[in-house]
Amino acid sequence: MSKHPDIRARRTLLRALITYKRPLDEIASELYETDPEDDTPLVTFTGEDAIGVLRRWLEGGLHHREIEEWAALIEGRPDVAMEPGREDALEEILHDLAHPLPDEPLEHQLVEAWIERLRDATD
């Protein structure tokens, strides 16, 4: 694994991840290849980032497997901080998306409730 010397490029890659602006397989591969030397957060995952991706799912732009993989790639990353005041809501939503229960498929009503929670969140 090589260490990537350009922090700006890594930030750009992480922003592409949290906003789901590129194919996840490409992002995952590049993240693996540019493993950080420390655990310093480089970007902040915001409620607006999450709402944007959740809306894409609601509109049919993403499959439930894609949103699960997206959440799994973000969850617990030391180089991605959670937005202050929304940490609990964001962490819970990422966890629920990344670890779905087999008998509880992702439903529009739940996603809409998460969006409302993020709008109202001030942990």
Contacts in CASP RR format, 6 or more apart in sequence:
PFRMAT RR
TARGET T0000
AUTHOR 0000-0000-0000
METHOD contacts of the structure
MODEL  1
MSKHPDIRARRTLLRALITYKRPLDEIASELYETDPEDDTPLVTFTGEDA
IGVLRRWLEGGLHHREIEEWAALIEGRPDVAMEPGREDALEEILHDLAHP
LPDEPLEHQLVEAWIERLRDATD
1 32 0 8 1.000
1 33 0 8 1.000
1 35 0 8 1.000
2 33 0 8 1.000
2 34 0 8 1.000
3 34 0 8 1.000
3 35 0 8 1.000
3 37 0 8 1.000
4 10 0 8 1.000
4 33 0 8 1.000
4 34 0 8 1.000
7 42 0 8 1.000
9 34 0 8 1.000
10 34 0 8 1.000
10 36 0 8 1.000
10 42 0 8 1.000
10 79 0 8 1.000
11 42 0 8 1.000
11 43 0 8 1.000
13 27 0 8 1.000
13 30 0 8 1.000
13 31 0 8 1.000
13 34 0 8 1.000
14 31 0 8 1.000
14 42 0 8 1.000
14 43 0 8 1.000
14 77 0 8 1.000
14 79 0 8 1.000
14 80 0 8 1.000
15 21 0 8 1.000
15 43 0 8 1.000
16 22 0 8 1.000
16 27 0 8 1.000
17 24 0 8 1.000
17 27 0 8 1.000
17 31 0 8 1.000
17 70 0 8 1.000
17 73 0 8 1.000
17 74 0 8 1.000
17 80 0 8 1.000
18 43 0 8 1.000
18 45 0 8 1.000
18 49 0 8 1.000
18 74 0 8 1.000
18 80 0 8 1.000
19 49 0 8 1.000
19 52 0 8 1.000
19 53 0 8 1.000
20 53 0 8 1.000
20 56 0 8 1.000
20 62 0 8 1.000
20 70 0 8 1.000
24 66 0 8 1.000
24 69 0 8 1.000
24 70 0 8 1.000
24 73 0 8 1.000
27 73 0 8 1.000
28 73 0 8 1.000
31 73 0 8 1.000
36 42 0 8 1.000
36 78 0 8 1.000
36 79 0 8 1.000
39 78 0 8 1.000
39 79 0 8 1.000
40 78 0 8 1.000
40 79 0 8 1.000
41 78 0 8 1.000
41 79 0 8 1.000
41 80 0 8 1.000
41 81 0 8 1.000
42 79 0 8 1.000
42 80 0 8 1.000
43 79 0 8 1.000
43 80 0 8 1.000
43 81 0 8 1.000
44 80 0 8 1.000
44 81 0 8 1.000
44 82 0 8 1.000
44 83 0 8 1.000
45 74 0 8 1.000
45 80 0 8 1.000
45 81 0 8 1.000
45 82 0 8 1.000
45 83 0 8 1.000
45 90 0 8 1.000
46 83 0 8 1.000
46 86 0 8 1.000
47 83 0 8 1.000
47 86 0 8 1.000
47 89 0 8 1.000
47 90 0 8 1.000
47 118 0 8 1.000
47 121 0 8 1.000
50 90 0 8 1.000
50 93 0 8 1.000
50 94 0 8 1.000
50 114 0 8 1.000
50 118 0 8 1.000
51 115 0 8 1.000
51 118 0 8 1.000
51 119 0 8 1.000
53 62 0 8 1.000
53 67 0 8 1.000
53 70 0 8 1.000
54 67 0 8 1.000
54 111 0 8 1.000
54 114 0 8 1.000
54 115 0 8 1.000
55 115 0 8 1.000
56 62 0 8 1.000
57 64 0 8 1.000
57 67 0 8 1.000
57 106 0 8 1.000
57 111 0 8 1.000
58 108 0 8 1.000
58 111 0 8 1.000
58 112 0 8 1.000
62 70 0 8 1.000
64 100 0 8 1.000
64 105 0 8 1.000
64 106 0 8 1.000
67 97 0 8 1.000
67 106 0 8 1.000
68 97 0 8 1.000
68 98 0 8 1.000
68 100 0 8 1.000
70 97 0 8 1.000
71 93 0 8 1.000
71 94 0 8 1.000
71 95 0 8 1.000
71 97 0 8 1.000
71 98 0 8 1.000
72 97 0 8 1.000
72 98 0 8 1.000
74 80 0 8 1.000
74 94 0 8 1.000
75 91 0 8 1.000
75 94 0 8 1.000
75 95 0 8 1.000
75 98 0 8 1.000
76 94 0 8 1.000
82 90 0 8 1.000
82 91 0 8 1.000
83 90 0 8 1.000
85 121 0 8 1.000
85 122 0 8 1.000
85 123 0 8 1.000
86 118 0 8 1.000
86 121 0 8 1.000
86 122 0 8 1.000
86 123 0 8 1.000
87 123 0 8 1.000
88 121 0 8 1.000
88 123 0 8 1.000
89 114 0 8 1.000
89 117 0 8 1.000
89 118 0 8 1.000
89 121 0 8 1.000
89 123 0 8 1.000
90 118 0 8 1.000
90 121 0 8 1.000
93 114 0 8 1.000
93 117 0 8 1.000
93 118 0 8 1.000
97 106 0 8 1.000
100 106 0 8 1.000
END
